[in-house]
Amino acid sequence: MVSNGSDDNIAGLGRHESNALLPEELLYLVARMIVLIVVVRRANCEARLKM
C-alpha cells in the first residue's frame, strides 16, 4: 500500500466505490485513525506537562 504508484491507488478507490467497502477494511482504517489521534494527544499532553 506504500509507494505502489498513483495508478494502483486510483484503481483501488474505483473498485471500492463500485462494491461497498469491506467491514474489515473499514474497521482497520477507523482503528488506525483512533490510534493516531490518541498518540498525538498523548504527545501533546506530555509536551505541555514538561513546559
trRosetta pair geometry for C-beta under 8 A, 3 or more apart (Angstrom, degrees):
i j d omega theta_ij theta_ji phi_ij phi_ji
1 4 6.7 -59 -138 -13 15 123
4 8 4.3 -49 120 50 121 151
4 9 7.0 142 68 -42 105 81
5 8 5.4 93 70 5 85 100
5 9 7.5 -159 99 -2 48 89
6 9 5.6 -60 -154 40 43 112
6 10 6.1 41 153 -21 76 105
7 10 5.9 -56 -147 37 30 108
7 11 6.3 29 155 -18 65 108
8 11 5.8 -57 -147 38 30 110
8 12 6.2 32 154 -21 65 107
9 12 5.7 -54 -148 35 31 112
9 13 6.4 30 155 -19 65 103
10 13 5.8 -52 -149 34 32 109
10 14 6.4 32 153 -18 64 105
11 14 5.8 -55 -150 37 31 111
11 15 6.4 32 152 -20 65 106
12 15 5.7 -55 -149 35 32 111
12 16 6.3 29 154 -18 66 106
13 16 5.7 -56 -148 37 33 109
13 17 6.4 33 154 -22 66 104
14 17 5.8 -54 -149 33 32 110
14 18 6.6 30 155 -20 65 104
15 18 6.0 -55 -151 32 32 109
15 19 7.0 -23 168 34 66 91
16 19 7.3 -80 -144 68 27 62
16 20 7.9 2 -176 174 65 18
16 21 5.3 28 -165 -86 107 80
21 25 5.6 -116 180 79 94 119
21 26 5.1 103 123 -59 123 103
22 25 4.4 86 64 7 93 104
22 26 6.9 -164 89 -8 47 86
23 26 5.6 -57 -145 39 33 112
23 27 6.1 33 158 -19 68 106
24 27 5.9 -55 -147 38 29 109
24 28 6.2 31 153 -23 64 108
25 28 5.6 -54 -148 35 31 114
25 29 6.4 29 155 -18 66 104
26 29 5.9 -55 -149 36 30 108
26 30 6.3 26 154 -15 65 108
27 30 5.8 -57 -145 40 31 109
27 31 6.0 32 156 -22 67 107
28 31 5.8 -55 -146 36 27 111
28 32 6.5 27 155 -19 62 105
29 32 5.8 -55 -150 35 30 110
29 33 6.5 30 153 -19 65 105
30 33 5.7 -54 -150 35 33 111
30 34 6.4 33 153 -20 66 105
31 34 5.8 -54 -148 35 32 111
31 35 6.3 31 154 -18 66 106
32 35 5.8 -54 -147 37 32 110
32 36 6.3 34 154 -21 65 106
33 36 5.7 -56 -150 35 31 112
33 37 6.4 29 154 -18 66 105
34 37 5.8 -56 -150 36 31 109
34 38 6.3 29 154 -18 66 107
35 38 5.8 -56 -148 37 31 110
35 39 6.3 29 156 -19 66 107
36 39 5.9 -56 -148 36 29 109
36 40 6.3 25 156 -17 65 108
37 40 5.9 -58 -147 38 29 108
37 41 6.2 26 157 -17 66 108
38 41 5.9 -58 -146 39 28 108
38 42 6.2 28 157 -20 65 108
39 42 5.8 -56 -147 36 29 111
39 43 6.4 29 154 -19 64 106
40 43 5.7 -55 -149 36 31 111
40 44 6.4 31 153 -19 65 105
41 44 5.6 -54 -148 36 33 111
41 45 6.3 33 154 -19 67 105
42 45 5.8 -53 -148 36 32 111
42 46 6.4 29 154 -17 65 106
43 46 5.9 -55 -147 38 30 109
43 47 6.3 32 153 -21 64 107
44 47 5.7 -55 -148 36 31 112
44 48 6.4 30 154 -19 65 104
45 48 5.8 -55 -150 35 32 110
45 49 6.4 30 154 -19 66 106
46 49 5.7 -54 -146 36 33 111
46 50 6.4 32 155 -20 65 105
47 50 5.9 -55 -150 35 30 110
47 51 6.7 29 151 -18 63 104
48 51 5.7 -56 -152 36 34 109
